[in-house]
C-alpha cells in the first residue's frame, strides 16, 4: 500500500488549491480543481458553499447546533486556527465491487470558539474529492464538563436550483422499505438518504452520510424552496444526540457526477471510513452465493413456525443440502430453525425467541454435520423481532453456538416498528446497537447480514465482516404485497445502492410464482433476474427460488458462473428509473460479466466492449430475453447463445419489457 504523506504547510496554498478570500473566508478545492467548498464566518456564524466548475451547487448554508436549554451553538464564533492538508493513498478492499480504491482529497480544518458564555469550541473538517465533498463536526474535550444534549443540528443545504429528487419518506416507524418516487426538490417533505438529485444544471448529486458512530442518523427535510435541512432521528424523549465530553458527527456527504452513472462509481463513502480493523476476516469469510429455506415461507408453501407445512425441518434441510451440493454451491440459509416462531409472531411487540434451542422437527447439530459431509456450510439466522432486551441477554450464547458448529455468517432480522417498542431504528440508540452487534460478531468470527437495519454508511471498510444488508424493498415484497414495479430495479442502483451492498435475494426462475399466493408475481423476466447479479451488488448473493424451479434449467449455468467479488466495476450506461448496464471484472479470473436491465419499456442498447482487455479474445456467453418475451408474455423464456468478441467490438442488446440480459465474457 502506497501512501503520500501530508505536504509541508508552506506548499499547500500553491500546490493543492487552497485560497483565502479574507481573514474569515477560505476556499478548498478538490485535487482536480473541479469541486470547491467555500467556508466563511458571516456575522460570526459559520457558512459554507459548494460549486462544481462554474456551476454553483450549494449557496451559503448554515452550520452548527442547538443544545439543551435553547443554547445556540451556531453563532457568536471566532476562528482560532485553520489547518490545511492533503492525502493520497490507494488501498485494497478485502472484498468489494472494486479491488483497489484511490483515496485522494484536500482537507481544511477550521477551529472555532464562541466569544462568550461557555466559550465552547467546535472544529469543522471539510474534505474535497474529485467525486464530491464532505464535512463533519468535531466537538473536542474542553473546560465545559456537562453532558451534551443535541436538540437539533442546524446544517442546511441551500440548493442553487431545483431538480428531480429520487426519494423515499422518512417514516421512522417503518424504516426504509418503500418504493422510490420522483419529485422536485421543492416539493419534498422529510426524506431518507441517500437522496439522489438530477439537477437542472445537468449534474447528478447524492446526499448521504459516512462513518456514522455514536450519533443519530440524518434525514433531510425541505424547509422552503430548494433548501434541505438536516433532521436527526431522535430518542424517544426528543433529544437527538446525547454524549459526554466530546462527539464527532458522521460526515455529511455530497457526491457529484456529470451523469448518474458517475455516482455508482464513486467510492467517497468508503474513503470517509477508517481502515480495516479486522485482520483475520479472510479466515472465515469469502464472498459466496447461497440457497435457502426461505422463499417457500414467503410464498406460503411453508410456514416459519411448527406446523404440517413447517419449512425448517431436518428432512427439508437435508433435501436442500443435497440439491445445493449437487449444483456446486456451498452455503445454505435456514430460517425458522429455532424456538419462538408462532403464527402472527410479528404482531407481538416484544416476542421472545430462543437463539440456542431447536424448533420441533429440527436438529441443528445433525443438519450441520450432514452439511459438512457435503461441503455445505449453514448460514445462521437470528430474528430479534426488535426485542433487543431479549436478544442481548442471549447474543453471546447464540454466537458461541455458531462458532462451535463452524457457522461463519449470521443473518439478523429486526422486524418491528421500534426497537424495544420505544426507540427508532435510525436513532442514536439503534446506531449504537447495530455497531455493537457487528463488533461482537467479529469476536466470534461471524460475518453479518442485517435485515430491517439502519442504512449503510461505509462501515464495511472498517469492519469487513459487515457483508450486506436489506435496508430497502427486496424481492420478498413480490411474494405477498402489491410487489415491486418494473422500474424498481433500475432506480435502486442510483439511490439505495450508493450506500453499500444490498441483499436483494434475486434468482427467481418461476417469476409468475405458480406455487404462491393468487395474483402475486414478479414484474420481470428471468433474463432480468439473471442480470440483477451484476447490476445489484452484494458480496453474498442468494439463489432465492425453490430447488425444483432450477432443476433442468440451462440458465442456471449463469448463476453458477457469476462471481460475487470483483476486480473492477464500470457502469456503461443508465438513466434513473429507465435502464442500467453494468460490467464487472472477476477478481479471481480474467473474465468479465455484464448485466443490463430495463423498466417496463422494451429497449435496444448498443454496448461498446472497450472495457475488455484490448489484447485478448473472449467468448461471450449471452443469456437474453427470448424473442417476444416480456413481463407479461412468456417471461421465463431465456435465449442462450455464444459469440466471439474483442474489445473493438460492440454488442446490440434487445431487452423485453421489464427484461434483461446477462453475459459472461470468458477470456480465450
N, C-alpha and C positions, 0 to 999 in steps of 0.2 A: 504494500500500500504506500503510495507516494503522497506526502503532504507538503504543502507550501506554507511556511510559517508566516506570521504577521509581519508585514513590511515595516521598516522604520517610519516613525510618525512623520518625519520631515518629508517623506516621499508621497504621503497619502494624497494631499490635495492636488498634486500634479499627476500622479500615475493612476489613480483609481476613481476619479470622478467626484471628488468632494468639492463643494464650494460653500462660501459663506456670504449671504446677502447683506446682513448687518449683524450686530452683536447678539441679536436674539433670533436669528434665522440661519438655517443650514440646509443644504441640499445634498442628497445622497443619490448616486447613480449606480445602476447595475453594471457588471463588468463590460457588457457590450454598449453601454450608454443609453439604451432604449428606455428602460424603466427608471423613473425618478420619484423619490419621495422628498417633499419639502417639509421641514419642521420649523415652526415659528411660535414664539410667545406673543400673543396678541392681547394687550391689556392684561398681562400676567397670566393668561390662560393658554395652555398648550394646544396647538392646532397642527394638523398635518394635511398634505395634499399629495395626490398621485397622478402621474402622467406616463404615457407611453408614446415615445417620439414627440410629435407635435400635438397629440391628442390628450386633452385633459380627461382623466377618468374620475377622480375624486377631487372635488373642490374643497377648500379649507373646512375641516371637520373636527369635532370635539374629541377630547381625550380626558380621562380621569374617572372619579368615583364619587358616590355619595355614601358616607359611612353612617353608622348608627348615631342617633341623636341629631339627625339632619346636618351632620358635619360635611361641609362641601370640600371635597378633596380633588377639585378640578380647576382651581383658580388660586390667585394670590401667590404664584410661584416666581422664583428667580432661578436662572441657570447657574449651577455651581461648578459644573465640569462637563466637558464633551470629549468623548473618546472615539477615535476612528480606527478601523482595522479592515483587513481583507482576509479572506480564507479561500483555499483552493485545495481540494483533495479528490481522489477517486476511490470509492470504497466498494466492497463486494457484498452483495446480498447473500445471505445464507441460502435463500431460495427466493424466487420472485419472478416478475414479468420482465426484468432486465437484470443481467448479472452484475455489470459494473456501472455505477452511478457516479456522475461528477457532482460534487457539492462546491459550488463556486459562488461566493457572494461578497458584497461590501457591506460593512456594518457601521452604524452610527449609534452610540450610546449617549443619551442625554441625562445628566443627573440634575434633578430639580429639588428645590426645598421651598416650603411655604415660608413666607416672611414673618408671619405672626402666629398666634395660637400655639398649638403643639409643635409648630415648625417641622411638620412631617416631611420626610424625604421620599422621593419617588424617582426611579430610573425607568426610562422608556428606551427600549432597544429596537432599532429599525434594521432590517436586512433587505437588500435589493439584489434579486437574482435576475438572470436573463429571462426566466419564465414567470416572474411575478415578484411580489413584495410581501413583507410580513413585519409585524411589530408585536411586542408584548410588554407587559408591565412587570417590574421587579420592585417589591417593597422590601428594602433591606432592614436588618435589625437596627434599632435606633433607641434613643432615650425614652421614647414613649413605651411603657411597659404593659399597657392594657391589651386585652384580646381585641382582634379586629373583626368587625362585622360589616361586610359589604352589603349595603341595601340596594345599590344599583351601580351598574357600570355605564358610564356616560358616552362610551365610544360610539361615534356615528360614522356613517359612510355616505357622504353627500354626493351622489352620482351626478356628474355633469349633465347627463342626458338620460332619457328613458331607454328602455329596451325590453325585449321579450325575456321574461324570467320563467324558468322551469322549476316548479316548486311543489312541495307537499306541506300541509299545515303542521304547525307545532302544537298538535293536540296532545298535551302532556300525559293524558291518561291512556292513550292508545299508541304510544311510541311512534313508530315511523313506517308502519305497513300500509301505505296509501299509494294510490296511483298519482303519478306526476301530472300536473296541469301546466298550461302555458298562459301567462297573463302579463300585461305591462307591469314594470316595477311599481309604477304609481298606483296600481290597483291592489297591491299585496296587503295582507294583514300581518300575521305573525307566522313565520316560516322556519323550517329546519334548514340546516346546512348539511352538505354542500348545496349552495344556491347558485345555479348556473344562469348566466345572463348573456343573451346575444344583443350587444349594444347597437344602438342606431349608427354608431361610428363604424361598425363592421367588426369590432373586436369581440372576442369571446372571453368572458370573465367567470371565475368561480370564487365564491366567498365561502370560507370554511375556517377551521382552526386546526392547530397541530400541537402535539405534545401536551395533552390535557392530563394534568396530575393535580389532585387535591384542590380542585376548583370546580365551578359549575359549568355545564355545557352552555354553549352560545346558541341562542335562536336570534332571528332578526325580525324586527317589527318595522313596518312602514309608518313613519310619523306623519310626514307631509310631503307632497310632491314625490321626488325621487330620493328622499332621504331614508336610509335604513339605519336603525339603531340597535345596538346590542341589547338583548333582553335575556339575562341569565336565568336559567331554570332554578327556582327557589327550593329551599327546605319547606317542610310543612308549615312552619311558623312564619314564612315570608322572607326570612333572611336569605340572601343569595349565596354568600360565602362567609364561613366563619373559620378563622385561623388564629394562631398565636404567634406573636413576634414578627413573622415575615410571611410573604407569599410571592409566588410567581404565577402569573396568568398563563393560560395557553397562548400560543401565537395566533394573532388574527391574520388570516392569510387571504391574499387576492392573487389567484393565478390568472395570467394574462396570455392570450393566444391570438394570433392573426385569424385563426379559424377554430371551430370547435374541436377538431381532431388534435390540435396542439395541446389542449388541456389534458387529454388522456396520456400524452407522452411527457407530461410534466411530473417530476419527482420532488417537487418543492416540499410537499407534506412530509415525506420520508426524511428529507435533508434537515428538517427542523426538529427531528427527534435525536436523542442521544444514541451513540454507537451501541452495538450489541453487548449486552451484559452477561449473556449466557454462552459459555464456551463449549458446551457439550451437546447442543441441540441436535447436531448431526448424528449423535449416537442413538437417538430414539425417534427422530422424525426426519423423514424424507418425503417429498410430495408424492401423492398417490391418487388412484381412483378407487371408489368403493361402491359396494352394493348395500342393500339394507332391507330389513323387515320394517317397512316404513310407509311406502306408498299404499300398500294394501289396507292399512288402517285409515288413511286419509280418504280413500275412495269408498270405504265401507265394507270391503271384502272381509277384513279382520277388525277386531277391537283391540284397543290398548289394554283393556282390563281382562280379568279372568272370566271366560265365557266359553260357549261352544264354538265361537269364532275367534278365540284368542290368537293374536298374531305371534307373540313371543312365547313359543313353546320349544322344548328341547327338540321335538320332532321337526318342526318347521326350521329351526336353526340349522340342524344337520343337513336338511334338504338344501337350504340356501348356501351353506358351506360347500356342499358337493357341486352346485352349479357355479359358484364363484371360482372354485379351483379348476373346474373343467374348462372354463373360459379364460383362465390365465390371470385372474385378478387375485389380490392378496388381502383385502380388508372388507369387513362386514360390520355394519351398524345394526344393532338390535335395540329397538325402543320397546319399553314396557316390560323389561326383564325383571324389574324389582317390585317389591311390595308397595302398595299405596294407590295403584291405578283402580279407579272406580268409575262407573258411569256418571257423567256430569262433574267430574273432579274439579274442572276448571272454574266451576261456579262457586266452589267452596274457597272463600278468600284466603284462608290460612290452612290449606290442605297439608296433610302430613304424609310425606314419602319416607320410605327407608332407602338408604343408599348402600346397604350391605345384604339385605335379606331378599331371597329369590321369590318371585311370584310363584303361585301354584303352577305346576306343569312345566317348570323351567328350572334347569340346574346349570348355573353359570360355570362352575368349575368343570363339569362334564363337557359343556359346549366349548370352552376354551381349549381343553385337551383334544377334543375332536378336531378343532380348527388347526391346532399345531401340527397334527398328523398330515393335514392337507396344505400346510404353509399359509394358513389364513389367520390373520390377527383381528380380534374383535375391536370395535370402537365402543368405548363406554358411553353410557348416557345417564345424565342426571337432570331430571325435571324438578326444578325447585318450586314451581307454582308461585314464585315470588315470595314464598315464605322463607326468608333468609334466617330467621331465628332458628327454625328447624334445620336448615341446611348447614349453617355454620357450626352447629353442635356436632354434625356428623361428617363434615367435609374431610377432616384428616383420616378418619376411619375409612371413608369411601375411596379416597385417593390411594391410601395404603393398600386396600384390597386390589385395586387395579395394578399397582406396582408389583404386588406379589404374583399376580396372574400373568404379568407380561403384557398388559394393555397399555398403550402409549398415547392414545388420543381420547379425550373426553368431550362429548357434546353436552353443553349445559344450557337448559332452557329456562326461561323466566316468564312464562305465561302469567298474566295478571296485570291489572291496570296500574298498581302501585306496589312498590317493594314494602313488604311487611304491612300492607294495607295503608301506608302512610306517606312514603317518600317516592318522588318521581324517579323513574329510571335514569333520567338525564341530569338530575341534580348532583350536588357535591357528594351526597351520601352514596348515590349509585356509582358515580365516577370512582370513588374510593373503594367501593365493594368490588367492582369489576377488576380493578388493578390488583387488589389484594388476592383475589382468587387466581389471577394469572400468575402472580409471583409464587403463590402457594403451590400451584400445579407444577411449576418448574422444579420445586423441591422434590417432587415425586416423579420426575422425568415424564411429564404429561404435556402433550400439545393440546391446545384448547380451541374448540369450535363453539362460539357463542350464538345462541338464538334469543330473540327478544331482548337484545342488548342495547347499550349505548352505541353511538356511531364510532367508527374508526377514526383515529387522529394520527395514525402513523406509528403506534407503539410497537408494531411488528418489527421495526428496525432494532429497537432496544431489547425486546423480548420476542425473538423469532419462534417461540412456542405459541404465540398468538397467530394461529394459522388462517382462520377465516371466521366469518360471522354472517348472520342473516341481515338484520337491520334494514329491511326493505320488504316489499311484496315479492315472495318467491313463487316457485312452482306450485306449492301446496294450495294456493288460492284457486287454481284451476280445478281442484278436486271437489270443492264444496261451497264455493261462492259464485258470484257472477263472473269470476275469472279475470284474468289479465287480458286486456285488449291487445290486438296485434302490434300496436306501436310501442308497447311497454319495453320490449327488449331492445328497441332502437333509441330509447330515452336513457335507460339506466347507465350505459357506458359513459355518458356525458354528464351524469349527475351523481347518483349514489356511488358508482364505482370509482369516482375520483377520490373518495376517502379511503378505499382499500378493497381487498378481496371480498367476494360475496359467495356464500353457499346457496346458490340459486336452486340446486338439485335438478339439473337438466337430464336429458336422455330418455324421455318418454317416447316409445315407439307406437304404442296404442293411443294416439293423440285424440281419438274420439272416445276414449275411456269407456269401452264397451262393458266392462265389469263394474262400473262405478254408478254414481247417483244419476238418475234420469235428468237429461238436459245439461249435464256438466261435462265439459270437454276442454281441450287446449285449442286456443285460436291460433293455430300454426301448423306447419307441416313437419314431417320427420326430418326433412332437409334442414329446416331451421333449428330443430333440436340438436342436430349434429354440429351446426355452426356455432351454437352457444358455447361450446367447449373452447372456442378460440376468442370469441367476442366478449365473453363474460369471464373475467379472470378469477381463479382461485387455485391455490396450490393443492387443494384436495377437491376432486370433482366426483359427484355421485352419478352412478348409473341408476336412476331413480325408479325405473319401471319394474314390473313383476318379471321374474325369470322367464316365465312361459312366453312373454311378449318379445323376448330376444331370441328365443330358440329358432334356429334356421334362417335368421335374417342376415343377409350379406352385409348390410350397413353396419352391423355390429363390429366389423373389422376396423372401421374408423375409430370407434371408441377404444378398441384395443391398442391402436397405434398412437393416438393423440397423447402427448405428454402433458404434464401439469407444472413443469418447471422450465423456465425459458432463458435463453441467452440474450435475446433482444426482442423488442416489440415495435411494430410500425403500424400506425393507423393510416390506411391507404386512401380512404375517403369516408365521408359521412356527413349527414345532416340530422340534427337532433329530431327524433320522432319520425324520421323518414327511413334511413338506412345507415349501415355502417359496414365497412370491410376492414378487417384486421389481419395482419400477418405476424407470426411469431416464429422465432428460430429455437429449435430444441436445444436445451443446454447440454444434452448428453449425446448428441449426434449432429450430423451435418444437414439434417432435414429441416425444412420449413413447413409450417401449417398455415392455412388461410381459412377464415370464416367470414361469410357475408350474409347479412340478413336484411329483410325489408319489412315495412309495415304492411297494412292491408293491400297496398297497391303493388301489382306486379312491376318488375323493374328489370331493365337490361343495363349492365355495367361493363365497361371495358377496363380491365385491370392491367397496368404495366407490371411486369415481373422484374423490374430493375433492382428489387431488393435481394434477388438471388445472387449467389456467387457468380461473378462475370466469367470465370474460367471453368465453369462446370456445366454439366448437362443433368437434367432432372427428369424423373418420371412423375408426371402429375397424375395422382390418383384422385379422381373427381367424383364426389357424391352430391348430386344435384336433384332439385325437384324434377320429377318426370314430366314429360310434355302434358300440358293440360292440368297439372296439379296445382292446387292452392288450398287454403284452409277449409274450403267447402267442397272441393272436388278431389276425391282420391288422395287425401292428404298424406297417406302413408307411403305413397309410391316414390321410390328413390332410383334415379338413373345413375348407374356406376359406370365410369369409363376411364380410360387411361390414354395419355398422350405424352410425347417427349417435348420438353421445353427448355429454353435458355433464358438468361436474364434480359436478352434483347427482344424477347417475345412479349406479347400481351395475350390475355385470355378474355373472351366475352362470357360473362355470367348472365344467365337468364333465371331470374328469381320469380317464382309464383307469388301470388298474394299471400302475405304472412309466411313467406317461404325463405329458403336459404340454400347456400352452397358451402360445402366443406371440402377442403383439398389438402392432401398430403403431397409435398414435393420431396420425393425421395432422390437423394443425390446418387447418380450412377457412377 
